Structure formats: structure tokens, C-alpha cells
Amino acid sequence: MDKFFHSVRLDAEKCKGCTNCIKRCPTEAIRVRAGKASIISERCIDCGECIRICPHHAKRAQTDPFNKILEYKYRIALPAPTLYGQFNNLEDVDYVLTAMKSLGFDDAFEVSAGAELISEATRIMMNSGQLKRPVISSACPAVCRLIRVRFPKLIPHVLPLTSPMEEAGRIAREEAVKKTGLKPEEIGVFFITPCPAKITAAKSPICLDKSNINGAFAIKDLYPVLFQIMDKIEEPEPMKKSGLIGVSWAGSGGESSALIREQYLAADGIENVIKVLEQVEDEKLNDLDFIELNACSGGCVGGPLTVENPYVAKARIQKLRKYLPVSCNHLEKGEVPEEMKWTKPLEGLSVLRLADNVIEAMTRLNELNEIHSALPGLDCGTCGAPSCRALAEDIVRGTASINDCVFRMGENMDDKERESFMPAPFRHNTQEE
């Protein structure tokens, strides 16, 4: 499988080269050249910020076609708890789970059930003292990829447990094998996702040999059909298997609060996540036990593949919690099974290195700094790079030219030509005298 598989895709026909996306990307993975955006594959973390910001809908998430469920004899839906926050006045999640069966699934297993087990496993591992503090949650795949690309020194702090999605998928398949007598490969497990990063995590897992997920569908694609089906259900099947601890994972702070510890921090929104990671790297947060980070504002409820305002969705989750027990899932014997742990270590990526050789890298860095100092420092984005420093890096790597900067290009023009050539905000005279 491609090492840099991505669910975030670009539709070049829809792209207008507007440069909105280059400013929003947290890893500077997008450039605009020849009037079209392009994604630097090895830098992309599939956070979906470009999907959220693109006014022309040129960025999209690559989900599976729904008829993929027909490839399996037994089909299981894994709804993320975020899905519950999309429906108004929902008092019983069994309505959602029952509606899943009407879509063509044979069963539905809550990802929030897997979340409760991950919460307990985290408590056990933290109490044993075997984790480096502050422990950083590994639940958000976009954050894990961000750490690999921009903060590789923090990898020892990342919690080495599978995600709730993977844990729920593993248990759902095992239970289905016992129930049906089918082979594991004859059972299809499909995640209902709020974000593209989780699609990528299922298609190309970082710390697992193989994902437990066979496919993924966006919440926004299934929501309209589910809404109509739920409206016709008079008496739902009793299917729910999780409590308020698992469902709370949908919003920022849900994972942290389940640890029953005071010294924790929960941050959401990719800009805030980056600021927190910078502070951890500078050893300014060593008094904390646990750090929960969500790339999307509000947590998973703010995923770009949802339909509801994240704050409205989070409020609905809060209301739903009062109808739920505290927790419905516990680890046997109070031990963390090996199946919940990573099978491969999280490894840093050298995509930001200028060269593998240290001497060459330093030479290129000096060249980059010289070019950067010669640029105007406006970070206007008209060159197609997100900042002047990013353009300087592109020049050093041989993928751009100093003349891509309109201000440098205008140096060889006379004053009148330069005034007409410059973008309006940077002209000295906006009207002819």
C-alpha cells in the first residue's frame, strides 16, 4: 500500500487557484502553480482543513462507494458517537442503530463502546507508570500524523494504544464470527466517519499491521437517509452498548474527563493543537499527566464530514448523556490485552529535512535564510506558497523561482509599470492623479 495514501483529494477542474487553502494548511502541504492547487503528499496529514475552507469545493474526501457492503456476507456499521449529535431531540441512540440496519447492515456496533475500553486501558497504563508524561492521546489520526511530520521528538509521549474505531471494529468482528460462524474475511466492518483523517487511518494504518475496518462512509452522506428512516421507527431494537463516558468522546474533553485525573489538558482546533505541541516540545507542560488533542474545533463533532454546527452537536451530546449509564464496557481482569496495543512503533518522517547529509542540509539552510531575507516578508501568498519562507524553501528544493514573487519580479520595471503590475493592496497610488 502507498505509504502516503490520502483520503483528501483535489478536483483540479473545480480549483480556481484562489490560494485560500495554502494559508489554512497546518503543514504547508499545498501550493498553487499555474492557476491550480497541488498537494505535497508526504506533508499532508488529512486534517480536512482545506475541505473546510475551499469556497469552490475543489477538495473532497475519498470515501468508499456504499455498494461495497455487498462484497461481504455479514455487514456491520460502526457509527462514531459524533453521529448522535447530528439529530435534534435524540433521547435514545437505539433509533440511530436500528436505522442502520434498514440501510443494509446486519448489525451496528458503537465506536463509543471501544472508546470506553480505551479509556480504561489508558487509566491502567498511566497508573502503572509505564508511560512518559505528559501522555499525548493517539485517538486523533490527524494529530498523530502532525506529530510525525512536525514534532517527531514528541513521539515517546504518544499513547501506544489503538483508536476507539479500531477497537470497536476488532470486537464487532470477533462477536460476529461467534454469532454467524462465518470466517473473519467474510464479515465487513464499516466506519461512519466525521473526518477524512480516520478514513486514511483505516486505509493506511500507521501503527497497525492491518486495520480492522473494511470501509468508511461520511456522516454527511448517510445523515439524510438515516433521518428519514428514524422518523418512521416506532419501536427501536435494544442495541446500544455504551454509556456517557464513550459517547462523550465526540466532543473535546470527553477522553480526558474519563481518566478521572485533574492534571489534564484538552485542546481542539489545529492552530491550538500546534501551540500546545510547541509548549510540550519546550517542556513547559511537564506538570500535566495527559493531553487530549483534536484537530477539529470542538472535537470530532467539528469534523468536516459532519452536517451540524459543532457547538450545537456538542450541546446535543451533553443532553443525550443524561439518558445513559456511566459506562457499559470494562476490561477483563483489569489488564490491557495485547490486541489493544500498537503492533508497530510511531515513526517520524523526514519530509521537512532539506537533505539527508548534515553538511548539505546546513548549506541549504543558509541558502534558504539568504533567500528569505531577500523576500518582502509579506506572506501574501500570491507566489502560490503559504509564506515567504515556504517560497524560499521551494526555491532551495528546486521547485520554484525567485521570480515567482511578484515584488521581486517588479524590481526590473519602472515606477509606472510596477504600480500597474502590483496587486491593488500593495500599490502606492490607487488612483491616477
Disulfide bonds with the S-S distance in Angstrom:
none
